Amino acid sequence: MSVFDVPVIIFLLAGFCVVHSFLASEKAKKFAAKRLGEFNIFYRAIYNAVSVLLLAFVLYASPKPPVIIYDLPSPIDLIVFFLQALSLVGVVYAFKAMDLRELLGIEQISNYYGGIETETPIKFRHGKLHKYMRHPLYFFLILFAGFRPEMDVFYFTAFVCFSSYFYIGSFFEEKKLVKQFGDSYVEYQKSVPRIFPLKIIK
């Protein structure tokens, strides 16, 4: 294992996070709207494709130090694997509260070619899980990544980076939500924890 392995992993993952956040920003969307014109309806789909390809490249290019941090013995590994499976169920359930067609960019394209000129506005969804945490998808993704029977240096570094990205990114995401929904979302922020369903962690 090289002394530069972990810094390189962090650099590549941080670069992905910066690009991913910038492309999701209002500034980038407005710039794309001016340049793409009516073809801006493809922006969400392009954004998703670029994100997937960039992440795949970063994961491929990152060093993979052959160092195991821990390897849980049986039956503890089975218990942790079971918890990971449960968290995956949570991820799927959290996705149910989202409009996946809109998230993937399919809805925008379908509306355009269907003759619907205006996009369907994103709605503030306050589902069952949102009663306990404002970002249930982030919560279950962190659990799914963290409950791992075997942990190596690369995976642990990626886990810390993406968990930090989810938490820091949620602040910027909520600024947009406050602008969009106003006082109703501010009150929601006061009564429900951010990611972890604990009142002491905001």
Beta strands, then each sheet from edge to edge (+ up, - down):
strand 1: 68-71
strand 2: 150-152
sheet 1: 1+ 2-
end
